[in-house]
Amino acid sequence: MNRVIIILTSIFIMSFCASANAAPEIKININGRYVNFATDAGKPYLDENNRTQVPLKATMEEAGAIVKWDGENQVAIVEKNNTVIKVPIGKSYIFVDDKQVANDTQAVVKNGRTYLPISVVLKNLAFTVKWDDATQTVYAVHYGDLVKEDEQLVDEMWENAETAQDVINSIDATIDHERFQDQITELTERQVLNNLFNEPIKINIPKEDDPN
């Protein structure tokens, strides 16, 4: 009987380890791009509070933020669009422009790497953050960033276009409409108006001796 128990226990442990190893990798998608985590940079994981912790540098740089580290005070600092977020290690709060904001988990240093709770940090940088359980993916979108990207792209298209239709045709060929549909319409219309009003307006004024 003892031998049977030992065998069953061994099978259970092996099955548990196999299941843990087969757990899907957590992915981070920011503004439509997946963050590439190098082997030596660490990987995202779920902490004991079921919150996604991500490597500081790779994630925040993909989000377009400036990353700093205050080693003396053990504080990660993230800056974007004049917003400064300070994330103290091991504390259940962060500072947003020096105002304390509660958080239900803590930033940690793991294997010599700094990990941040992605949701609370990105939301306070004006990102919309969603979790897709089916694919184990965090999706974060900053609509201001998308508009800037669209404006740059449309400006480049206008340089080689003669009409608004040329720009629209270029957009059709190069942009994912599901991602950019609303911004495309808004930006194209705005750019058309800008180009129209930047052109000199010619008005024919009849001369005094012209009977017409």
Residue pairs with C-beta under 8 A, 6 or more apart in sequence:
24 135
24 136
25 43
25 136
26 43
26 44
26 45
26 46
26 52
26 136
26 137
26 138
27 34
27 35
27 44
27 135
27 136
27 137
27 138
28 34
28 35
28 44
28 52
28 54
28 59
28 62
28 118
28 137
28 138
28 140
29 35
29 137
29 138
29 139
29 140
30 59
30 62
30 63
30 127
30 140
30 141
30 142
31 63
31 140
31 141
31 142
31 145
31 146
31 149
32 141
32 176
32 179
33 62
35 54
35 58
35 59
35 62
36 58
37 43
37 44
37 55
37 58
38 58
41 55
41 57
41 58
41 113
42 55
42 110
42 111
42 113
42 115
43 55
44 52
44 53
44 54
44 55
44 59
44 118
44 138
45 52
45 53
45 115
46 52
46 53
47 53
47 105
47 108
47 117
49 104
49 105
51 104
51 105
51 117
51 119
52 117
52 118
52 119
52 131
52 138
53 105
53 107
53 108
53 110
53 115
53 116
53 117
53 118
54 115
54 116
54 118
54 138
55 113
55 114
55 115
56 67
56 69
56 76
56 113
56 114
56 115
56 116
57 67
57 114
59 116
59 118
60 67
60 78
60 116
60 121
61 67
63 80
63 122
63 125
63 127
63 140
63 142
64 80
64 142
64 145
65 78
65 79
65 80
65 125
66 78
66 79
66 80
67 76
67 77
67 78
68 76
68 77
68 78
68 79
69 75
69 76
69 77
69 114
70 76
70 77
70 86
73 88
74 88
74 89
74 90
74 109
75 86
75 87
75 88
75 89
76 86
76 87
76 89
76 107
76 114
76 116
77 84
77 85
77 86
77 87
78 84
78 85
78 87
78 116
78 121
78 125
79 85
80 125
81 125
81 126
81 144
83 96
83 97
83 124
83 125
83 126
84 96
84 97
84 98
85 94
85 95
85 96
85 121
85 124
85 125
86 94
86 95
86 98
87 94
87 95
87 107
87 116
87 117
87 121
88 94
88 95
88 107
89 106
89 107
89 108
89 109
89 114
90 106
90 107
90 108
91 106
91 107
92 102
92 103
92 104
92 105
92 106
93 100
93 101
93 102
93 103
94 100
94 101
94 103
94 107
94 120
94 121
94 124
95 101
96 124
101 120
101 124
103 117
103 120
105 117
106 117
107 114
107 115
107 116
107 117
108 114
108 115
109 115
118 129
118 138
118 140
119 129
119 131
119 138
122 129
122 140
123 129
125 142
126 142
126 144
127 140
127 141
127 142
128 140
128 141
128 142
128 143
129 138
129 139
129 140
130 138
130 139
130 140
131 137
131 138
131 139
132 138
132 139
146 179
146 180
146 183
147 183
147 187
150 180
150 183
150 184
150 187
151 187
153 171
153 174
153 175
154 167
154 171
154 187
154 188
154 191
155 191
157 166
157 167
157 170
157 171
158 167
158 191
158 195
160 166
161 167
161 170
164 188
164 191
164 192
164 195
167 188
167 191
168 188
171 184
171 188
175 184
177 184
206 212
